[in-house]
Amino acid sequence: MKLLIIQGHPDSQSFNHANAVNYYEKAQAAGHEVKMIDLAEEDFNPNLEYGFRQHMEDESKPNHYQELIKEADQLIFFPTWWGAEPAMLKGFLDRTLTPHFAYHYQSATKIDKLLTGKTAKLFITSRGPAFFTKSIYGSVVYRWKHLVLGFCGIKVTKTLVLGNMNTQKSTEAQRKEFIERCAANID
């Protein structure tokens, strides 16, 4: 299986970054073809300066990312927070999941989902409790499943949430166990 990991945490020393790197290494060891877009290390402008009114001067990075998405069978995303994703990851979505690549409006009510057949996994950390992040009130899981990836035809097959990050309830043992749970979900 061809896997594409999108590591969206801006800090290369973060827990989420370590989790993404661990997943990458374990997936490679399991024999998968794995590529990773590490937004903490990329020279990538996430700002969609003109919306979709006009293209930006340099579209080489988004075009490259789109090629990697086309090649992949499964996308794996790290992380979300504040009920959404870090700004860098949001900019990645804005600049890569574009009209005519990820979706196409035939009419106001008819949308072609152009990335159908691909699957995705979400590995989420949250300062709040995991149950809230998974609930309709936390809405991050619903939003990604239906309004972001689902809108493009990508089916989310697994979502794991580690809650209570950076609180007194958070322990090193819980973090290690979460990294192991994520890696155990390599297809």
Rosetta blueprint (number, residue, H / E / L):
1 M L
2 K E
3 L E
4 L E
5 I E
6 I E
7 Q E
8 G L
9 H L
10 P L
11 D L
12 S L
13 Q L
14 S L
15 F H
16 N H
17 H H
18 A H
19 N H
20 A H
21 V H
22 N H
23 Y H
24 Y H
25 E H
26 K H
27 A H
28 Q H
29 A H
30 A L
31 G L
32 H L
33 E E
34 V E
35 K E
36 M E
37 I E
38 D E
39 L L
40 A L
41 E L
42 E L
43 D L
44 F L
45 N L
46 P L
47 N L
48 L L
49 E L
50 Y L
51 G L
52 F L
53 R L
54 Q L
55 H L
56 M L
57 E L
58 D L
59 E L
60 S H
61 K H
62 P H
63 N H
64 H H
65 Y H
66 Q H
67 E H
68 L H
69 I H
70 K H
71 E H
72 A L
73 D L
74 Q E
75 L E
76 I E
77 F E
78 F E
79 P L
80 T L
81 W E
82 W L
83 G L
84 A E
85 E L
86 P L
87 A H
88 M H
89 L H
90 K H
91 G H
92 F H
93 L H
94 D H
95 R H
96 T H
97 L L
98 T L
99 P E
100 H L
101 F L
102 A L
103 Y E
104 H E
105 Y E
106 Q L
107 S L
108 A L
109 T L
110 K L
111 I E
112 D E
113 K E
114 L L
115 L L
116 T L
117 G L
118 K L
119 T E
120 A E
121 K E
122 L E
123 F E
124 I E
125 T E
126 S L
127 R L
128 G L
129 P L
130 A H
131 F H
132 F H
133 T H
134 K H
135 S L
136 I L
137 Y L
138 G L
139 S L
140 V H
141 V H
142 Y H
143 R H
144 W H
145 K H
146 H H
147 L H
148 V H
149 L H
150 G H
151 F H
152 C H
153 G L
154 I L
155 K E
156 V E
157 T E
158 K E
159 T E
160 L E
161 V E
162 L E
163 G L
164 N L
165 M L
166 N L
167 T L
168 Q L
169 K L
170 S L
171 T L
172 E H
173 A H
174 Q H
175 R H
176 K H
177 E H
178 F H
179 I H
180 E H
181 R H
182 C H
183 A H
184 A L
185 N L
186 I L
187 D L
